[in-house]
């Protein structure tokens, strides 16, 4: 990861306000102080932003790109918890800062990312003194908790073939992803996902390419997913 201590503050301010407009309510002097103390971080696709058991060094606000937050089992299997995209922040980082604990999962740049990291002291000060920021943080928790609860329900109660069909329908018509990455997203292993994809291909519902799946019959996949619930 590259770290930039000095950036064009005017451009950075505009970028921050586009993604996080509530900061416009912050008094100008405090906004300037925040930009002075925050760190602009850039990482290429595949760059590790944080890992399990590491301390949290700041509250990240994603300005561009996408971050995967995932949990790895002792066996090496991974499951995607959520993605953090522009205009969003990582609730795991917020939880670590509020609870003074280390990370319990990992975050990796899915694409080239640009992040503004708010130092812990500034984060706590904003939480205590700036209500729009506090509402944003707790609102993010509510949204992410709903997503994670849905993930738990799917993993615990829904068949993998139905979940794969639903994922393909939702992300089609062209999914630029390896079968390993799809398996991680579903909390499964590549061999099983590959077998299911071949089954879907034999039925004429998808076409499998190199790190790409093209959905040919979304209606058939959607009906299959409903029938398996």
Steps between C-alpha positions, in 0.01 A plus 500: 500500500619848420449783744479866403550747784451803275223527243326777319260597779250673275460196276496270803233709670281489189549124469412446866185712481379317189512167677419617852290819465423523874854633554378826342325563835834496680631852578760596235786519751425151634473361149840648418646347816350163409656511152834596653503204739333233285712282270430448131576135428521332161531129434504290181259215436596215733662728756441396861344790691473319834519146630357301789661565839647831385421823688281757326696813409212713372142521375502454122272694267509352150531772236543270199529129427369199690620310808415138590461425870514128567554238769743210458446167675791291638451271198577792268144539373377857471157659517423851383341710774440816299649743249587862571448729201526877436298701752519216753717415800610182673287425806757246617752784532247707693432211735871448563547869581196518727587175677878550502541157342689347207352403166315167486498482118704620202452774244650486151471747213281342233596776256738792527373696799535845649414537867499786747595359840384700803740461796355335814505821705313691230253213462412504871474878501263497201289227660461708815460848353369474142152350481485456118811282516361303794173440309696388197711250697205345682293501181779306330487247782128450445541443127794263536336302780203438273735377224692270733178357647382425146834330431466285814148402399612404149797295618299325772170435325528526120642246261827597331365445148212742569738759646730472198207538261383808689850650502536451124158652437575800719847572359447403136492508208882482510678417826871580479621269775694180547321189625720514810377853573135395450557210740647734762205733462262210564705352785565182302789340312594536133445133410134507603429836333674380181281190492183705544608746229561213258152371581352842424701515176372160390145631542582799282458754779859631509820500298826449689815683389838582649420692822162584351147361515241626252135459598295387199168417668448722808131409525584128519760564770260714700228236479748230603602705804136554603417131460789400727399729789 
